[in-house]
């Protein structure tokens, strides 16, 4: 099969959380945990003869009734192990929760995966943008027929809306249209109450399939950039390897490519560090340009061979419920974020 494993929504139409978010069973466990996760799949256990889809729909509907601050406090307790201080935030996650509830108005356009392309082109040049094939007002058979043999289908209004296709002959318009419709119906705001997502108009778009010289999907560089001070930002690099495969790892490096004893989310560290990218300084320079207007942003890049391509800007990673190992990193990064 030449369609690469994708992160997508659960099949039932009532779902609002992507399939790689953990759906948890009872009490505050009925909350879904967004974050940087390698392969968690949603699915509630049925009881009293109810189907899993019915149980899940009831849970999802019940969650939408919770006020944002209460929802996030319960979710933070579930994922991090303590209730957050939303009045005087100290940790990185607590400060991200504040961003969820009181987002900078700039986040709306810069989180929109289509609109942000204009900002990136102005800051670093359009040579760092993955070529855009189409951003149609509607996904029709005519749009599908005009697509090249290989492409990536994405949605602009949330996380994990990605379908990679190596050969169009191995899929169909009907299959992709069904998936696109699921994405467009989902209101991503409800996953982690990141309020800026609520104001993004959902759209489907198609990009060139990005491969390295070996024909492999390049690793995902997630650069956590702390700026807001004179000089270069403080940057930690999370490298996600084999993101769409069965051997996914997440490794954290400093700017000198030291392999740090840190785990973020559920990603497992590799036994040994990856080779230092020969153009690491270029990657860091691009991230520094893209983060210079903010006290913190996660800049996602791809660095196949000697190139650097933009992925996205994320201002509320993990929706403020992102576990760190060791937990002390939550406090250390909290000191870096104003």
C-alpha positions in Angstrom: 0.0 0.0 0.0 1.5 3.3 -1.0 -0.7 5.5 1.1 1.4 6.3 4.2 -0.2 5.9 7.6 -1.9 9.2 8.6 -3.1 10.9 11.7 -6.8 11.4 11.3 -10.1 11.9 13.0 -12.0 9.0 14.5 -14.5 7.7 12.0 -17.7 8.6 13.9 -19.1 11.9 12.8 -19.6 13.2 16.3 -15.9 13.1 17.3 -14.1 16.4 17.9 -10.7 15.0 18.9 -8.1 13.5 16.5 -7.6 9.8 16.7 -4.1 10.3 18.2 -5.6 12.0 21.3 -6.1 9.8 24.3 -9.8 9.3 25.1 -10.1 8.4 28.7 -12.9 6.5 30.4 -14.6 8.0 33.5 -14.8 11.1 35.7 -12.1 13.6 34.8 -10.7 10.7 32.8 -13.5 11.4 30.3 -11.3 14.2 29.0 -9.2 13.8 25.9 -5.5 14.6 26.3 -4.1 16.6 23.4 -0.3 16.9 23.0 2.7 15.6 21.2 1.8 11.9 21.1 3.3 9.2 18.9 0.4 6.9 18.4 -2.4 6.9 21.0 -5.7 6.0 19.5 -9.1 7.1 20.7 -11.7 4.5 21.8 -13.9 4.1 24.8 -14.9 0.8 26.3 -18.6 0.2 25.9 -20.7 -0.7 29.0 -24.2 -2.1 29.4 -24.4 -3.1 25.8 -23.8 0.4 24.4 -21.6 0.7 21.3 -18.2 2.5 21.7 -19.3 5.1 19.2 -22.4 6.0 21.3 -20.4 6.1 24.5 -17.8 8.3 22.9 -20.5 10.7 21.4 -22.0 11.1 24.9 -18.6 11.9 26.4 -17.7 14.3 23.7 -21.0 16.1 24.1 -20.7 16.3 27.9 -17.2 17.8 27.6 -18.4 20.7 25.5 -20.6 21.8 28.5 -17.6 22.4 30.8 -16.3 26.0 31.1 -12.9 26.3 29.5 -11.0 27.0 32.8 -12.6 24.0 34.5 -12.0 21.7 31.5 -8.4 22.7 31.3 -7.8 22.3 35.1 -9.2 18.8 35.0 -7.3 17.9 31.9 -4.1 19.3 33.4 -4.6 17.3 36.5 -5.2 14.1 34.5 -2.1 14.6 32.2 0.4 16.3 34.5 -0.7 15.0 37.9 -1.6 18.3 39.6 -4.1 21.1 39.3 -2.7 24.2 37.6 -2.4 27.6 39.1 -4.2 29.8 36.6 -4.0 33.0 38.7 -0.2 33.0 39.1 1.2 30.5 36.6 4.7 29.2 37.2 5.3 26.2 35.0 5.5 26.1 31.2 2.2 24.3 30.9 0.4 26.7 33.3 1.6 29.6 31.2 0.4 27.9 28.0 -3.0 27.3 29.6 -3.2 31.1 30.0 -2.5 31.4 26.3 -5.3 29.0 25.6 -7.7 31.2 27.6 -6.3 34.6 26.5 -4.7 34.2 23.1 -2.8 37.0 21.4 -5.0 38.1 18.4 -2.0 37.4 16.1 -2.2 33.7 16.9 -5.3 33.3 14.7 -3.7 34.0 11.3 -0.4 32.6 12.3 -1.9 29.3 13.4 -4.0 29.0 10.3 -1.8 26.7 8.1 -2.7 28.6 4.9 -2.6 32.2 6.1 0.7 31.7 7.9 2.4 31.2 4.5 2.2 34.9 3.8 4.0 35.7 7.1 6.7 33.1 6.5 7.3 34.3 2.9 7.9 37.8 4.3 10.2 36.7 7.1 12.4 34.1 5.4 11.3 33.9 1.8 9.0 31.6 -0.1 11.8 29.2 -0.9 11.2 27.7 2.5 7.5 27.0 1.9 6.5 23.5 0.8 5.0 24.1 -2.7 1.2 24.5 -2.5 -0.6 22.5 -5.1 -4.2 23.7 -4.5 -6.4 25.3 -1.8 -9.8 24.9 -3.3 -13.1 26.4 -2.0 -14.5 22.9 -2.3 -13.0 19.5 -2.8 -14.5 18.1 -6.0 -13.8 15.3 -8.4 -12.3 17.9 -10.7 -9.8 19.0 -8.0 -8.9 15.3 -7.3 -8.3 14.6 -11.0 -6.0 17.7 -11.3 -3.8 16.5 -8.4 -0.4 15.0 -9.2 0.3 11.4 -8.5 1.8 12.1 -5.1 0.7 14.8 -2.7 -0.3 15.6 0.9 -3.8 16.5 1.9 -4.1 18.8 5.0 -6.6 20.9 6.9 -5.6 24.4 8.1 -7.5 24.6 11.4 -5.9 22.0 13.8 -3.4 19.4 14.5 -2.9 15.9 12.9 -5.1 16.6 9.9 -2.6 15.1 7.5 -3.0 12.4 4.8 0.1 11.5 2.8 -0.4 9.8 -0.6 2.5 8.4 -2.6 0.3 7.2 -5.5 -3.1 8.5 -6.4 -4.0 5.2 -8.0 -4.0 3.6 -4.5 -6.7 5.9 -3.2 -9.9 7.5 -4.5 -11.8 10.8 -4.5 -14.5 9.2 -2.3 -12.1 8.1 0.3 -10.3 11.5 0.6 -13.6 13.4 0.4 -15.0 11.4 3.4 -11.8 12.2 5.4 -11.9 15.8 4.4 -15.5 16.2 5.4 -14.7 14.7 8.8 -11.9 17.2 9.3 -14.1 20.1 8.2 -16.9 19.2 10.6 -14.6 19.0 13.6 -14.2 22.1 15.8 -10.6 21.7 17.0 -11.2 24.2 19.8 -13.0 21.6 21.8 -9.9 19.3 22.0 -7.9 21.6 24.2 -9.9 24.8 24.5 -7.3 26.7 22.5 -9.5 29.7 21.8 -7.7 31.0 18.8 -8.5 27.9 16.8 -12.2 28.7 17.1 -11.8 31.7 14.8 -10.0 29.8 12.0 -12.2 29.1 9.0 -11.6 25.4 8.2 -10.2 24.6 4.7 -8.7 21.7 2.9 -5.5 22.2 0.9 -2.9 20.1 -0.9 0.9 20.3 -0.8 3.8 18.7 -2.6 4.8 15.4 -0.9 8.2 16.2 0.8 10.8 13.4 0.5 14.5 13.3 1.1 17.0 11.9 -1.4 16.3 8.4 -0.1 12.6 8.8 -0.8 11.8 8.9 2.9 9.6 11.3 4.9 12.0 13.7 6.6 12.2 14.0 10.3 10.0 16.7 12.0 12.1 19.4 13.8 10.0 21.1 16.5 12.1 24.0 17.8 10.9 25.4 21.1 12.0 29.0 20.9 12.1 31.3 23.9 12.8 34.9 22.8 11.6 38.2 24.2 15.1 39.2 25.2 18.1 40.8 23.6 20.3 38.4 21.6 19.5 35.0 20.1 16.6 33.0 21.5 17.0 30.0 23.7 16.1 27.0 21.6 15.5 23.3 22.4 15.0 21.0 19.4 12.6 18.1 19.5 13.2 15.8 16.6 10.4 13.4 15.7 11.7 10.5 13.6 9.6 8.0 11.6 6.5 10.0 12.5 4.2 8.0 10.2 5.9 4.7 10.8 6.1 2.1 13.5 9.3 3.2 15.1 8.5 6.7 16.1 10.9 8.4 18.5 11.2 11.9 19.9 14.7 13.2 20.9 15.5 16.6 22.4 18.7 18.3 21.6 20.3 21.7 22.5 21.7 24.0 19.8 25.0 22.2 20.0 23.3 18.9 19.2 23.8 17.5 22.7 21.3 14.7 23.2 19.4 15.7 26.3 17.9 13.4 28.8 14.4 14.8 28.3 11.2 13.3 27.0 8.3 15.4 25.8 4.8 13.9 25.7 4.7 10.2 25.1 7.6 10.1 22.6 10.4 7.7 23.6 14.0 8.7 23.3 16.3 6.9 20.9 19.0 4.8 22.3 21.6 6.9 20.4 21.5 10.4 19.0 20.9 11.0 15.3 23.8 12.3 13.3 24.2 16.1 13.6 22.6 17.7 10.5 25.3 19.3 8.4 23.1 22.4 8.0 22.0 22.7 11.6 23.0 26.3 11.8 20.7 27.1 8.9 17.9 25.4 10.7 18.5 27.4 13.8 18.8 30.7 11.8 15.5 30.1 10.1 13.8 29.3 13.5 15.4 32.4 15.0 13.9 34.6 12.3 10.5 33.1 12.6 10.4 33.4 16.4 11.8 37.0 16.8 8.4 38.6 17.2 7.3 36.4 20.1 8.5 35.6 23.6 7.8 32.0 22.9 6.7 29.9 19.9 7.3 26.4 18.6 8.7 26.5 15.1 8.2 23.3 13.1 10.6 22.7 10.3 11.7 20.0 7.9 15.4 19.7 7.0 15.8 17.1 4.3 19.3 16.8 2.8 20.6 20.4 2.8 17.2 22.2 2.6 14.9 23.7 5.2 11.1 23.9 4.8 8.5 25.5 7.1 5.9 23.3 8.8 3.9 25.4 11.2 3.9 27.8 14.1 2.5 26.6 17.4 1.8 29.0 20.3 0.1 26.6 22.6 1.9 23.2 22.3 0.1 20.3 23.9 -2.7 22.8 24.9 -0.8 23.3 28.2 -1.1 19.6 29.3 2.2 18.4 27.8 4.0 16.0 30.2 7.8 16.4 30.6 10.2 13.8 31.8 11.7 14.8 34.2 8.9 17.0 35.5 11.4 19.6 36.6 11.6 20.7 32.9 8.1 22.1 33.2 9.4 24.5 35.9 12.6 25.3 34.1 10.9 26.1 30.8 8.3 28.1 32.8 11.1 30.4 33.9 12.0 31.0 30.3 8.5 32.0 29.3 7.5 35.5 30.4 
